[in-house]
């Protein structure tokens, strides 16, 4: 694995920039096992075995940003469920910084952590955790469609170049690393409520009909917001249901 140009990181963070890797998440876990410090970013020009949620293949050709952040015991275990929303906020911040002000209104978050531009998916986030002798290792994998995007049947996708705002992956990383440092500091030094409100202000679909696909069933109802822990509130004929994980689909995409 050859290394690329040095990347710009905020204080307290470091980055390794690789030409190719199987998966930046897998590489981050391996480096954690080897003693890497919390705050290490693993960035690659391409992935040969990239993956998304539920084991889906994630297209990983050069031209996009493929990155993973290693965190060691970032917060008490009871609050780890908040992290996907915190990461989504940081990604939204970074993408907003890459867009001109008049285009930022088209940038939204789909629960829990898909960032959309004009309703089409612009990035993928995969958060994984493992218990190790060093404590709980959490890796936040973030892929941003800078120059191209996959053709996926489940949803519409786009990229910054197609939207008219081409951004080099290295420049996108600089924005992302800075935004992530700010949002993680806000989360780790305070409570979740302000971050929850910030997420809601950027959310797509609140008050609209949605379908949530779970491993064993699908539920249709009205997206009624988030509970205090960031779980989705779905109102349907059976009442108000609290959902911890699932794939959200809108009535109109």
C-alpha positions, 0 to 999 in steps of 0.5 A, a space after each residue: 500500500 503506497 501512500 499519497 500526498 500528506 493530508 491536512 488535519 486539525 490539531 489532535 488528529 492524524 491521517 494516512 493517505 493510501 493509494 489503494 486498500 480493501 476497505 478503509 474501515 477494515 484498515 482502520 480496525 487493523 491499525 487500531 489492533 496495531 496500537 494506532 491512536 484515536 483520531 487517526 483518519 485512513 484515506 484511500 484513493 480507491 477501495 477494492 472491497 468497499 462496502 455499505 450498510 448490510 454488507 452492500 457493495 460500495 463502488 470505490 473507483 478513484 475520484 471520490 473521497 474514501 475515508 474512515 476515522 478511528 475513535 477509541 471509547 469516544 463516549 459512554 456506551 449508552 450514548 453511542 447510538 447518537 454518533 451516526 447523527 453527529 457524523 451526518 451533521 459533520 458531513 453536512 457541514 463539510 459539504 455545505 462548505 464545498 457549495 456556494 451559499 445559494 445551493 446549500 438549501 438543497 442539502 439535507 439529511 435522510 435518517 439516520 445519516 445519508 446526506 442528500 443533494 436535491 434528493 439524491 444520495 451524495 455520500 455513504 456513512 458506515 459506522 462500526 464498533 468492536 470491543 478490544 483489549 484497548 477498549 471499544 473501538 469505533 470506526 466511522 467510514 465516510 465516502 463522499 461522491 466527488 467526481 462520480 456516483 454509483 448507479 444503485 436501484 434502491 435510490 437516486 445518487 449524485 456527485 458534486 461534479 454532476 451537481 456543478 460543484 467539482 471538488 477534489 477528494 483531498 480538498 473535501 477531506 480538509 473540509 470534512 476533517 475540520 467539521 468532524 473535529 468541531 462536531 465531535 468536540 461539541 458532542 463529547 463536551 455537552 449533551 446531545 440536545 443541541 445536536 439533535 436540534 441541528 440535525 432536525 433543522 437539516 432533515 428531509 421528510 419530517 411530517 411526510 409519509 415514509 416507508 421504513 424497511 427493517 430486516 423482517 418487515 416494512 412499515 409505512 407511516 409519518 416521519 414525526 421526528 426524533 426521540 431524545 436519543 436520535 431514534 426515528 419516530 414513526 406515526 402509523 395506525 398502530 400509534 407511535 413507533 420508535 425505530 432504532 435502525 432501518 432504511 428510509 424511503 420517501 413517497 416521492 424521491 
